[in-house]
Amino acid sequence: MTRVLSRTFCCCIPVRAGVILLALLGLIGGSAITAASIINLKRSDGSRTAAIIQIIIYILLAIVSIFGFIGAVTRKLGFIRSYLAMLIVHLLFNLGMGIYAIHRNFKDAPKYISDCASGSEDPGVLTVCRNGAALLKSLMIGVFILAWLLETWACFIVVNYSKQLAEEEAQSIVKDTESW
């Protein structure tokens, strides 16, 4: 009798559980970010295009996550491979749009600073406004890099689960640890 080793991530968590958790997080997170972005869309001025694109990206993430959840729960290799392909496309699209959003933030920074200063010539006010714009730029870059790294890690987890399912299908084995 042939055995297929259970693949894990974070030392001990089965990749199937990881795919289920990632899909649920993607569904919940994508839906929440989409809702918040739609609410904030009415307030955005210069970056309206970036906000609309962000809404589209996170709606797609929620839809893609449904494929991953169904594939992991039903152990269907086709769904998992589709989820992986869509997740990679989403990562690339998110990377491009994140770079665009960062570019717009840097381009619009002088406008933010002048709006913050409201015509004031006080050096203290100008310093606070410049520091606020610099902090916003730094946080935006940090958040995007963290999101890209986490989504890349998610792709690796889904690849490992896809390989495990392919091995199990090739040998017609259902593992005891994966029966939940």
Secondary structure in CASP SS format (residue, H / E / C, confidence):
PFRMAT SS
TARGET T0000
AUTHOR 0000-0000-0000
METHOD secondary structure of the structure
MODEL  1
M C 1.00
T C 1.00
R C 1.00
V C 1.00
L C 1.00
S C 1.00
R C 1.00
T E 1.00
F E 1.00
C C 1.00
C C 1.00
C C 1.00
I E 1.00
P E 1.00
V H 1.00
R H 1.00
A H 1.00
G H 1.00
V H 1.00
I H 1.00
L H 1.00
L H 1.00
A H 1.00
L H 1.00
L H 1.00
G H 1.00
L H 1.00
I H 1.00
G H 1.00
G H 1.00
S H 1.00
A H 1.00
I H 1.00
T H 1.00
A H 1.00
A H 1.00
S H 1.00
I H 1.00
I H 1.00
N H 1.00
L H 1.00
K C 1.00
R C 1.00
S C 1.00
D C 1.00
G C 1.00
S C 1.00
R H 1.00
T H 1.00
A H 1.00
A H 1.00
I H 1.00
I H 1.00
Q H 1.00
I H 1.00
I H 1.00
I H 1.00
Y H 1.00
I H 1.00
L H 1.00
L H 1.00
A H 1.00
I H 1.00
V H 1.00
S H 1.00
I H 1.00
F H 1.00
G H 1.00
F H 1.00
I H 1.00
G H 1.00
A H 1.00
V H 1.00
T H 1.00
R C 1.00
K C 1.00
L H 1.00
G H 1.00
F H 1.00
I H 1.00
R H 1.00
S H 1.00
Y H 1.00
L H 1.00
A H 1.00
M H 1.00
L H 1.00
I H 1.00
V H 1.00
H H 1.00
L H 1.00
L H 1.00
F H 1.00
N H 1.00
L H 1.00
G H 1.00
M H 1.00
G H 1.00
I H 1.00
Y H 1.00
A H 1.00
I H 1.00
H H 1.00
R H 1.00
N H 1.00
F H 1.00
K H 1.00
D H 1.00
A H 1.00
P H 1.00
K H 1.00
Y H 1.00
I H 1.00
S H 1.00
D H 1.00
C H 1.00
A H 1.00
S C 1.00
G C 1.00
S C 1.00
E C 1.00
D C 1.00
P H 1.00
G H 1.00
V H 1.00
L H 1.00
T H 1.00
V H 1.00
C H 1.00
R H 1.00
N H 1.00
G H 1.00
A H 1.00
A H 1.00
L H 1.00
L H 1.00
K H 1.00
S H 1.00
L H 1.00
M H 1.00
I H 1.00
G H 1.00
V H 1.00
F H 1.00
I H 1.00
L H 1.00
A H 1.00
W H 1.00
L H 1.00
L H 1.00
E H 1.00
T H 1.00
W H 1.00
A H 1.00
C H 1.00
F H 1.00
I H 1.00
V H 1.00
V H 1.00
N H 1.00
Y H 1.00
S H 1.00
K H 1.00
Q H 1.00
L H 1.00
A H 1.00
E H 1.00
E H 1.00
E H 1.00
A H 1.00
Q H 1.00
S C 1.00
I C 1.00
V C 1.00
K C 1.00
D H 1.00
T H 1.00
E H 1.00
S C 1.00
W C 1.00
END
